[in-house]
Amino acid sequence: MSRLIIKKRIRYKISGTARRPRIAIFRSLHNIALQAIDDNSQRTIASSHTLKRSGSLCEKAKAASEDLAKQLQENKISTAVFDRSGFAYHGAVEIAAQTLREKGITL
């Protein structure tokens, strides 16, 4: 099944708010991007990406999620909804989610 079809099905079920934003993930072959989104006001609360980092994709995912967790804690946000955007929950996507949990963000 196409990733975009899966993404659409997931988005019908989850939504982010200002107190509990949706953490959307995008993964390419070499980079990963994370965003904390408030769907009610349609704005991005925090974001992180790996465009200027080096290393494996999993190492980049860990660094990006640590950066996002730091930004969320500065905004006093401790819970979020994880939106994997149709990507399989393994590899860099799984590491990003686990790192957010380790840093104190409840998913």
C-alpha distances in whole Angstrom, upper triangle without the diagonal:
4,6,9,7,7,11,12,12,13,16,17,18,20,23,25,29,32,33,29,27,23,23,20,19,18,17,18,19,23,23,22,23,23,25,26,26,28,26,29,31,28,30,29,31,30,28,28,27,28,28,32,32,32,30,27,24,25,28,27,25,28,30,28,27,31,32,30,31,35,34,33,36,38,37,38,34,33,30,27,23,21,18,15,13,10,11,12,15,17,19,20,18,20,23,23,23,26,28,28,29,32,33,34,31,29,26
4,5,5,7,9,10,11,13,15,16,18,19,21,24,27,30,31,28,26,22,21,18,17,15,15,15,17,20,20,19,20,21,22,24,24,26,24,27,29,26,27,26,29,28,26,26,24,25,26,29,29,29,29,26,22,23,27,25,23,26,28,26,26,30,30,28,30,33,32,31,34,36,35,36,33,32,29,26,22,20,16,14,11,8,10,12,15,17,19,19,17,20,23,22,22,25,27,27,28,31,32,33,30,29,25
4,5,5,6,9,10,10,12,15,16,17,19,21,24,27,28,25,22,18,17,14,13,11,12,13,15,18,17,16,17,17,18,20,20,23,21,25,26,23,24,23,25,24,22,22,21,22,23,26,26,26,26,23,19,20,24,22,20,23,25,22,22,26,26,24,26,29,28,27,31,33,31,32,29,29,26,22,19,16,13,10,8,5,7,9,12,14,16,16,14,17,19,19,19,22,24,23,25,27,28,29,26,25,22
4,5,5,6,9,10,10,13,15,15,17,19,23,26,27,24,21,17,17,14,13,12,13,14,17,20,19,17,17,17,18,20,19,21,19,22,24,20,22,21,24,24,22,22,21,22,23,27,27,28,28,25,22,23,26,24,21,24,26,23,23,27,27,24,26,30,28,27,31,32,31,32,29,29,26,22,19,17,13,11,8,7,9,12,15,18,19,19,16,19,22,20,20,24,25,24,26,29,29,30,27,26,22
4,5,5,6,9,10,11,13,15,17,20,23,26,28,25,22,19,19,16,16,15,16,18,20,23,22,20,20,20,20,22,21,22,20,23,25,22,24,23,26,26,24,25,24,26,27,30,30,31,31,28,24,25,28,27,24,27,29,26,25,29,29,27,29,32,31,29,32,34,33,33,30,30,27,23,19,17,14,13,10,8,11,13,16,19,21,21,18,20,24,22,22,25,27,26,27,30,31,31,28,27,23
4,5,5,6,9,10,11,13,15,18,22,25,26,22,20,16,16,14,14,14,15,17,19,22,21,19,19,18,19,20,19,21,19,22,24,22,23,22,24,24,23,23,23,24,26,29,29,30,29,26,23,23,26,25,22,24,27,24,23,27,27,25,26,29,28,27,30,32,30,31,27,27,24,20,17,14,11,10,8,5,8,10,13,16,18,18,15,17,20,20,19,22,24,23,24,27,28,28,25,23,20
4,5,5,6,9,10,11,13,15,19,22,23,20,17,13,13,10,11,11,13,15,18,20,19,16,16,15,15,16,16,17,16,19,21,18,19,19,21,21,19,20,20,22,23,27,27,28,28,25,21,22,25,23,20,23,24,21,20,24,24,22,23,27,25,24,27,29,27,28,25,24,21,18,14,12,9,8,5,4,8,11,13,16,18,17,14,16,19,18,17,20,22,21,22,25,26,26,23,22,18
4,5,5,7,9,10,12,15,19,22,23,20,18,14,15,13,14,14,16,18,21,24,22,20,19,18,17,18,16,17,15,18,20,17,19,19,22,22,21,23,23,25,26,30,30,31,31,29,25,25,28,26,23,26,28,24,23,27,27,24,26,29,27,26,29,31,28,29,26,26,23,19,16,14,11,11,8,8,12,14,16,20,22,21,18,20,23,21,20,24,25,24,25,28,29,28,25,23,20
4,6,5,7,9,12,15,19,22,23,20,18,15,16,14,15,16,18,21,23,26,24,22,21,20,19,19,18,19,16,19,21,19,21,21,23,24,23,25,25,27,28,32,32,33,33,30,26,26,29,28,24,27,29,26,24,28,28,25,26,30,28,26,29,32,29,30,26,26,22,19,15,14,11,11,9,9,12,14,16,19,22,22,18,20,23,22,20,23,25,24,24,28,29,28,24,23,19
4,5,5,7,10,13,16,19,20,17,15,12,13,11,13,14,16,19,22,24,22,19,18,17,16,16,15,16,14,17,20,18,19,19,21,21,20,22,22,24,26,30,29,31,30,28,24,23,26,25,21,23,26,23,21,24,25,22,23,26,25,23,26,28,26,26,23,22,19,15,11,10,7,8,7,7,11,12,13,17,19,19,15,17,20,18,16,20,22,20,21,24,25,24,21,19,15
4,5,5,7,10,14,17,18,15,13,10,12,10,13,14,17,20,23,25,22,19,18,16,15,14,12,13,11,14,16,14,16,16,18,19,19,21,21,24,26,29,29,31,31,29,25,25,27,25,22,24,26,23,21,24,24,21,22,25,24,22,25,27,24,25,21,21,18,14,11,11,8,10,8,10,13,15,16,19,22,20,17,19,21,19,18,21,23,20,21,25,25,24,21,19,16
4,6,8,12,15,18,19,17,15,13,15,14,16,18,21,23,27,28,26,23,21,20,18,17,15,15,12,14,17,16,18,19,21,22,22,24,25,28,30,33,33,35,35,32,29,28,31,29,26,28,29,26,24,28,28,24,25,28,27,24,27,29,26,27,23,23,20,17,13,13,11,13,12,12,16,18,18,22,25,24,20,22,25,23,21,24,26,23,24,28,28,27,23,21,18
4,7,11,14,17,18,15,14,12,14,14,16,18,21,24,27,29,27,23,22,19,18,17,15,15,13,14,18,17,19,19,20,22,22,24,25,28,30,33,33,35,34,32,28,27,30,28,25,26,28,25,23,26,27,23,24,27,26,23,25,28,25,25,21,21,17,14,11,11,10,12,12,13,16,17,17,21,24,23,19,20,23,21,19,22,24,21,21,25,26,24,20,18,15
4,7,10,14,14,11,10,8,10,11,14,16,19,23,26,27,25,21,19,16,15,13,12,12,10,12,15,14,16,16,17,18,19,21,22,25,27,31,30,32,32,30,26,25,28,26,22,24,25,22,20,23,23,20,20,23,22,19,22,24,21,21,18,17,14,11,7,9,8,11,11,13,15,17,16,20,22,21,17,18,21,19,16,19,21,18,19,22,22,21,17,15,12
4,7,10,12,9,8,6,10,10,14,17,20,23,27,28,25,21,19,16,13,11,9,8,6,8,11,11,13,13,14,16,17,20,22,25,27,30,30,32,32,31,27,26,28,26,23,24,25,22,20,22,22,19,19,22,20,17,20,22,19,19,16,16,13,10,8,10,9,13,12,15,17,19,19,22,24,23,19,20,22,19,17,20,21,18,19,23,22,21,17,15,13
4,7,8,6,4,4,8,10,14,17,20,23,27,27,24,20,17,14,11,8,6,5,5,7,10,9,10,10,11,13,14,17,20,23,25,28,28,31,31,30,26,26,27,25,21,22,23,20,18,20,20,16,16,19,17,14,17,18,15,15,12,13,10,8,7,9,10,13,14,17,19,21,20,23,24,22,19,20,21,18,16,19,20,16,17,21,20,18,14,14,12
4,5,5,5,7,11,13,17,20,23,26,30,30,27,23,20,16,13,10,8,5,6,6,8,9,10,11,10,13,15,19,22,25,27,30,30,33,33,32,29,28,29,27,24,24,25,22,19,21,20,17,17,19,16,13,16,17,13,14,11,13,10,9,9,12,13,17,17,21,22,24,23,26,27,25,22,23,24,21,19,21,22,18,19,22,20,18,15,14,14
4,6,6,9,12,14,18,21,24,27,31,30,27,23,20,16,13,10,8,5,8,8,8,10,9,10,8,11,14,18,21,25,27,29,29,32,33,32,29,29,29,27,24,24,24,21,19,20,19,15,15,17,14,11,13,14,10,11,9,11,10,10,11,14,16,19,20,23,24,26,25,28,29,26,23,24,25,21,20,22,22,18,19,22,19,18,14,15,15
4,6,10,12,16,19,22,25,29,32,31,28,24,21,17,15,11,10,8,11,11,12,14,13,13,10,13,16,19,22,26,28,30,30,33,33,33,30,28,29,27,24,24,24,21,19,19,19,15,14,16,14,11,12,13,10,9,6,8,8,8,10,14,16,19,21,24,25,26,25,27,28,26,23,23,24,21,18,20,20,16,17,19,17,15,12,12,13
4,7,9,13,16,19,22,26,29,29,25,22,19,15,13,9,9,8,10,11,13,13,13,12,11,12,15,18,21,24,26,29,28,31,31,30,27,25,26,25,21,21,22,19,17,18,18,14,13,15,14,10,12,14,11,11,7,8,5,5,7,10,12,16,17,20,21,23,21,24,25,23,20,20,21,18,15,18,18,14,14,17,16,14,10,10,9
4,6,9,13,16,19,23,26,26,22,19,16,12,9,6,5,5,8,10,11,11,10,9,8,10,12,15,17,21,23,26,25,28,29,28,24,23,24,22,19,20,20,17,15,16,16,12,12,15,13,10,12,14,11,12,8,10,8,5,6,9,10,14,15,18,19,21,19,22,23,21,18,18,19,16,14,17,17,13,15,18,16,15,11,11,10
4,6,10,13,16,20,23,23,20,16,13,10,8,5,5,7,8,11,12,11,11,9,10,11,11,14,16,19,22,24,24,27,27,26,22,21,23,21,17,18,19,16,14,16,16,12,13,16,14,12,15,17,14,15,11,12,9,6,5,6,6,10,11,14,15,17,16,19,20,18,15,16,17,14,12,16,16,13,14,18,17,16,12,12,9
4,7,10,13,17,20,20,16,13,10,7,5,4,6,9,11,14,15,13,12,10,10,9,9,11,13,16,18,21,21,23,23,22,18,18,19,17,13,15,15,12,10,13,13,9,11,14,12,11,14,16,14,15,12,12,10,7,6,5,6,8,10,13,13,15,14,16,17,15,11,13,14,10,9,13,13,10,12,15,14,14,11,11,9
4,7,10,14,17,17,14,11,8,6,5,6,7,11,11,15,16,13,12,10,11,11,9,11,12,15,17,20,20,22,22,21,17,17,18,16,13,15,16,13,11,15,15,11,13,16,15,14,17,19,17,19,15,16,14,10,9,7,5,6,7,10,11,13,13,15,16,13,10,13,14,11,11,14,15,13,15,18,17,18,14,15,12
4,7,10,13,14,11,7,6,5,7,9,11,14,15,19,19,16,15,13,14,12,10,10,10,12,14,17,17,19,19,17,13,13,15,13,10,13,14,11,10,14,14,11,14,17,16,15,18,20,19,21,18,18,16,13,11,8,7,6,6,9,9,11,11,13,13,10,8,11,12,9,10,13,13,12,15,17,17,18,15,16,13
4,7,10,11,8,6,5,7,9,12,13,17,17,21,21,18,17,14,16,14,11,11,9,11,12,16,16,17,18,16,12,13,15,13,10,14,15,12,12,16,15,14,16,19,18,18,21,23,22,24,21,21,20,17,15,12,10,8,7,9,8,11,12,13,13,10,9,12,13,11,13,16,16,15,18,20,20,21,19,20,17
4,7,8,6,4,7,9,12,15,17,20,21,25,25,22,21,18,19,17,14,12,10,10,11,15,14,15,15,13,9,11,13,11,9,13,14,12,13,16,16,15,18,20,20,20,23,25,25,26,24,24,22,19,18,14,12,9,9,10,8,10,11,12,10,8,8,11,12,11,13,16,16,16,19,21,21,23,20,21,19
4,6,5,6,9,12,15,18,20,23,24,27,27,24,23,20,22,20,16,14,11,11,11,14,14,14,14,12,9,12,14,12,11,15,16,14,15,19,19,18,21,23,23,23,26,28,28,30,27,27,26,23,21,18,16,13,12,13,10,13,14,14,12,10,11,14,15,14,16,19,19,20,22,24,24,26,24,25,23
4,6,8,12,15,18,22,23,27,27,31,31,28,27,24,25,23,19,17,13,12,12,15,14,13,12,10,8,11,13,12,12,15,16,15,17,20,20,20,23,25,25,26,29,30,30,32,30,30,28,26,24,21,19,16,15,15,12,14,15,14,12,10,12,15,15,15,18,20,20,21,24,25,25,28,26,27,25
4,7,11,14,17,21,23,27,28,31,31,28,26,23,24,21,18,15,11,9,9,11,10,9,9,8,6,10,11,9,10,14,14,13,16,18,18,19,21,23,23,25,27,28,29,31,29,29,28,26,25,21,20,17,17,18,15,16,17,16,13,11,13,16,15,15,18,20,19,20,23,24,24,27,25,27,25
4,7,10,14,17,20,23,24,28,28,24,23,19,21,18,14,11,7,6,6,9,9,9,10,9,6,9,10,7,8,12,11,10,12,15,15,15,18,20,20,21,24,25,25,27,25,25,25,22,22,18,17,15,15,16,14,16,16,15,13,10,11,15,14,12,16,18,17,17,21,21,21,24,22,24,22
4,7,10,14,16,20,21,25,25,22,20,17,18,15,11,9,6,6,8,11,10,12,12,11,7,9,10,7,6,10,10,8,10,13,12,12,15,17,17,18,21,22,22,24,22,22,21,19,18,15,14,12,12,14,12,14,14,14,12,8,9,12,11,9,12,15,14,14,18,19,18,21,19,20,19
4,7,10,13,16,18,21,21,18,16,13,14,11,8,6,4,7,9,12,12,14,15,14,11,12,13,10,8,11,11,7,9,12,11,10,13,15,14,15,18,19,19,21,19,20,19,16,16,13,12,11,11,14,13,15,15,16,14,11,10,13,13,10,12,15,14,14,17,19,18,19,17,19,17
4,7,10,13,15,18,18,16,14,10,11,8,6,5,6,9,12,14,14,17,17,17,13,13,14,11,9,11,11,7,7,11,10,7,10,13,12,12,15,16,16,18,15,16,15,12,12,10,10,10,11,14,13,15,15,16,15,12,10,13,12,9,10,13,12,11,14,16,15,16,14,16,14
4,6,10,12,15,15,12,10,7,8,6,4,7,9,12,14,17,17,20,21,20,17,17,18,15,13,14,14,10,10,12,11,8,11,13,11,10,14,15,14,16,13,15,14,11,11,10,10,11,11,15,15,18,17,19,18,15,13,16,16,12,12,16,15,12,15,18,16,17,14,15,14
4,7,10,12,12,11,9,6,5,5,6,9,12,15,18,20,20,23,24,23,20,20,20,18,15,16,16,12,11,13,12,8,10,12,10,8,12,13,11,13,10,12,11,8,9,9,10,12,13,17,17,19,18,20,20,17,15,17,17,13,13,16,15,12,14,17,15,15,12,13,12
4,6,9,9,7,6,4,6,7,9,12,15,18,20,23,23,26,27,26,23,23,23,21,18,19,19,16,15,17,15,12,13,15,13,11,15,15,13,15,12,14,12,10,10,10,10,13,13,17,18,21,20,22,23,20,17,19,20,16,16,19,18,15,17,20,19,18,15,15,14
4,6,6,6,5,6,7,10,12,15,18,22,24,26,27,30,31,30,27,26,27,24,22,23,23,19,18,20,18,15,16,17,14,12,15,16,13,14,12,14,13,10,10,12,12,16,16,19,21,23,23,25,26,23,21,22,23,19,18,21,21,18,19,22,20,19,16,16,15
4,6,5,7,9,10,13,14,18,20,24,25,28,29,32,32,31,28,28,29,26,23,25,25,22,20,23,21,18,19,21,18,16,19,20,17,18,15,17,15,12,11,13,12,16,15,18,20,23,23,26,27,24,21,23,24,21,20,23,23,20,22,25,23,22,18,18,17
4,6,8,11,12,15,17,21,23,27,28,31,32,35,36,35,31,31,32,30,27,28,28,25,23,25,24,20,21,23,20,18,20,21,17,18,16,18,16,14,14,16,16,19,18,22,24,26,26,29,30,28,25,26,28,24,23,26,26,23,24,27,26,24,20,20,19
4,6,9,10,14,16,20,22,26,27,30,31,34,35,35,32,32,32,29,27,28,28,24,23,25,23,20,21,22,19,17,20,20,16,18,16,19,18,16,16,18,18,21,20,23,25,28,28,31,32,29,26,28,29,25,24,27,27,23,25,28,26,25,21,22,21
4,7,10,13,14,18,20,23,24,27,28,31,33,32,29,29,30,27,25,26,26,22,21,24,22,18,20,22,18,17,20,20,17,19,17,20,18,16,15,17,15,18,17,20,23,26,26,28,29,26,24,26,27,23,23,26,26,22,24,27,25,25,21,22,20
4,6,9,11,15,17,21,22,24,26,29,30,30,27,27,28,25,23,24,23,20,19,21,19,16,18,18,15,14,18,17,14,17,15,18,17,15,15,16,16,18,18,21,23,26,25,28,28,25,23,25,25,22,21,25,24,20,23,26,23,23,20,21,20
4,6,7,11,14,17,19,21,22,25,27,27,24,24,24,21,19,20,19,16,15,17,15,12,14,15,12,11,15,15,12,15,13,16,15,13,14,14,14,16,16,20,21,24,23,25,25,22,20,22,22,18,18,21,20,17,20,22,20,20,17,19,18
4,7,11,14,18,19,21,22,25,27,27,24,24,24,21,19,19,18,15,14,15,13,10,12,12,9,8,11,11,8,11,10,13,13,12,13,14,15,17,18,22,22,25,23,25,25,22,20,22,21,18,18,20,19,16,18,20,18,17,14,16,16
4,7,11,14,16,18,18,22,23,23,21,21,20,17,16,16,15,11,11,12,10,7,9,10,6,7,10,10,9,12,11,13,14,12,14,14,15,17,17,21,21,23,22,23,23,19,18,20,19,15,16,18,16,13,16,18,15,16,13,16,16
4,7,11,12,14,15,18,20,20,17,18,17,14,13,14,12,9,9,11,8,6,10,11,8,9,13,13,12,15,14,15,16,13,15,14,14,15,15,19,18,21,20,21,20,17,15,18,17,13,14,17,15,13,17,18,16,17,15,17,16
4,7,9,11,11,15,16,17,14,15,14,11,10,11,9,6,7,9,6,6,9,10,9,11,14,14,14,17,16,17,17,15,16,15,15,15,16,19,18,20,19,20,18,14,14,16,15,11,14,16,14,12,16,17,15,17,15,18,17
4,6,8,9,12,13,14,11,13,12,8,8,11,9,6,9,11,9,9,12,13,13,15,17,18,18,21,19,20,20,18,18,16,16,15,16,18,17,19,18,18,16,13,13,16,14,11,14,17,15,14,18,19,17,20,18,20,19
4,6,5,8,10,11,9,11,10,6,7,10,8,6,10,12,10,11,15,15,15,17,20,20,21,24,22,23,23,21,21,19,18,17,18,20,17,19,19,18,16,12,13,16,14,12,15,17,15,16,19,19,18,21,20,23,21
4,6,8,11,12,11,14,13,9,11,14,11,10,13,15,13,14,18,18,18,20,23,23,24,26,25,26,26,24,24,22,21,19,19,21,19,22,22,21,18,15,16,19,18,16,19,21,19,19,23,23,22,25,23,26,25
4,7,10,13,12,15,13,10,12,14,11,11,15,15,13,15,19,18,18,21,23,23,24,27,26,27,28,26,27,24,24,22,23,25,23,25,24,23,20,17,19,21,19,17,21,22,20,20,24,24,22,25,25,28,27
4,7,9,10,12,9,7,10,11,9,9,13,13,12,15,17,17,18,21,22,23,24,27,26,26,27,25,26,23,23,22,22,24,22,23,22,21,18,15,17,19,16,15,19,20,17,19,22,21,20,24,23,26,25
4,7,9,11,8,7,11,12,10,12,15,15,15,18,20,20,21,24,25,26,28,30,28,28,29,27,28,25,25,23,24,25,22,23,23,20,17,14,17,19,17,16,20,20,18,20,23,22,22,25,25,28,27
4,7,8,6,6,10,11,10,12,15,15,16,18,20,21,22,24,26,27,29,30,29,28,29,27,27,24,24,22,23,24,21,21,21,18,14,12,16,17,14,15,19,19,17,19,22,21,21,25,25,27,26
4,5,5,6,9,10,11,12,14,16,17,18,20,22,23,24,26,28,29,30,29,28,28,26,26,22,22,20,21,21,18,18,17,15,11,9,13,14,12,13,17,17,16,18,21,20,21,24,24,26,24
4,5,5,6,9,10,10,12,14,15,16,18,20,21,22,24,26,27,28,26,25,25,23,22,19,19,16,17,18,14,15,14,12,9,6,10,12,10,10,14,15,14,16,19,19,19,22,21,23,22
4,5,5,6,9,10,11,12,14,15,16,19,20,21,22,25,26,27,25,23,23,21,21,18,18,15,17,18,14,14,13,10,7,5,8,9,7,8,11,12,11,14,16,15,17,20,19,21,19
4,5,5,6,9,10,11,13,14,15,17,19,20,21,23,25,26,24,23,23,22,22,19,20,18,20,21,18,18,16,14,10,8,11,12,9,9,13,13,11,14,16,15,16,19,19,21,20
4,5,5,6,9,10,11,12,14,15,17,18,20,21,23,24,23,22,23,21,21,18,18,17,18,20,17,17,16,15,11,8,11,12,10,9,13,14,11,13,17,16,16,19,19,21,20
4,5,5,6,9,10,10,12,14,15,16,18,20,21,22,20,19,19,18,18,14,15,13,15,17,14,14,13,12,9,6,7,9,7,5,9,10,9,10,13,14,14,17,16,18,16
4,6,5,6,9,10,10,12,14,15,16,19,20,21,19,18,18,17,18,15,17,15,18,19,17,17,15,13,11,8,9,10,6,5,9,9,6,9,11,11,11,14,14,16,16
4,6,5,6,9,10,11,13,14,16,17,19,20,19,18,19,18,20,17,18,17,20,22,19,20,18,17,14,11,12,13,10,8,12,12,9,10,13,13,12,15,15,18,18
4,5,5,6,9,10,11,12,14,16,17,18,17,17,18,16,17,15,16,15,17,19,17,18,17,16,14,11,11,13,10,8,11,12,9,10,13,13,12,15,14,17,16
4,5,5,6,9,10,10,12,14,15,16,14,14,14,13,14,12,14,13,16,18,16,17,15,15,14,10,10,11,9,5,8,9,6,6,10,10,9,11,10,13,13
4,5,5,6,9,10,11,12,14,15,14,14,15,15,16,15,17,17,20,22,20,21,18,18,16,13,13,14,11,8,10,10,7,7,10,9,7,10,10,14,14
4,5,5,6,9,10,11,13,14,14,14,16,15,17,16,18,18,20,23,21,22,20,20,19,15,15,16,14,11,13,14,10,9,13,13,10,13,12,16,16
4,5,5,6,9,10,11,12,11,12,13,12,14,13,14,15,17,20,19,21,19,19,18,15,14,15,13,10,11,13,10,8,12,12,10,11,10,13,13
4,5,5,6,9,10,10,9,9,10,10,13,13,15,16,19,22,21,22,19,20,19,16,15,15,13,10,10,11,8,6,9,9,6,8,7,10,12
4,5,5,6,9,10,10,10,13,14,16,16,19,20,22,25,24,25,23,23,22,19,18,18,16,13,14,14,11,9,12,12,8,10,10,13,15
4,5,5,6,9,9,11,13,13,16,16,18,19,21,25,24,25,23,24,23,20,19,20,18,15,15,17,14,11,14,15,11,12,11,14,16
4,5,5,6,5,7,9,10,13,14,16,18,20,23,23,24,22,23,23,20,18,19,18,14,14,15,13,10,12,13,10,10,8,11,13
4,5,5,5,7,10,11,15,16,19,21,23,26,26,27,24,25,25,22,21,21,19,16,16,16,14,11,12,13,9,8,8,11,14
4,5,8,10,13,14,18,19,21,23,25,29,28,29,27,28,27,24,23,24,22,19,19,19,17,14,16,16,12,12,12,15,17
4,6,9,11,12,16,18,20,22,24,27,27,29,27,28,28,25,23,24,23,19,19,20,18,15,16,18,14,13,12,15,16
4,6,10,12,15,17,20,23,25,28,28,29,27,28,28,26,24,24,23,20,19,19,18,14,15,16,13,11,10,13,15
4,6,8,11,14,17,19,21,25,25,26,23,25,25,23,21,21,20,17,16,17,16,12,13,15,12,10,8,9,11
4,7,11,13,16,19,21,24,24,24,22,23,24,22,19,19,18,16,14,14,14,10,10,12,10,7,5,6,9
4,7,10,13,16,18,21,21,22,19,21,23,21,18,17,18,15,12,14,14,10,10,12,11,9,5,5,6
4,6,10,13,15,18,18,19,17,19,20,18,15,15,16,13,11,13,13,10,10,13,13,11,7,6,5
4,6,10,12,14,15,16,14,17,19,17,14,14,16,13,10,13,14,11,12,15,15,13,10,8,5
4,6,9,11,12,13,11,14,15,14,10,11,13,10,8,11,12,10,11,14,15,14,10,9,6
4,5,8,9,11,10,14,15,14,10,12,14,11,10,13,15,13,14,18,18,18,14,13,10
4,6,6,7,7,10,12,11,7,9,12,10,9,13,14,13,15,18,18,19,16,15,12
4,6,9,10,13,14,13,10,13,15,13,13,16,18,17,18,21,22,22,19,18,15
4,6,9,12,14,13,10,13,16,15,14,17,19,19,20,23,24,24,21,20,17
4,6,8,10,10,7,10,13,12,12,15,17,17,19,21,22,23,21,20,17
4,6,8,10,7,9,12,12,12,14,17,17,18,20,22,23,21,20,17
4,7,8,6,5,9,10,9,11,14,14,15,17,19,20,18,17,14
4,6,6,5,8,10,10,11,13,15,15,17,19,20,19,19,16
4,6,5,6,9,10,11,12,14,16,16,18,21,19,20,17
4,5,5,6,9,10,10,12,14,15,16,19,17,18,16
4,6,5,6,9,10,11,13,14,16,17,15,16,13
4,5,5,6,9,10,11,12,14,16,14,14,12
4,5,5,6,9,10,10,12,14,14,15,13
4,6,5,6,9,10,11,13,11,13,11
4,5,5,6,9,10,11,9,10,8
4,5,5,6,9,10,10,10,9
4,5,5,6,9,9,11,11
4,5,5,7,5,8,8
4,5,5,5,6,7
4,5,7,9,11
4,6,9,11
4,6,9
4,6
4
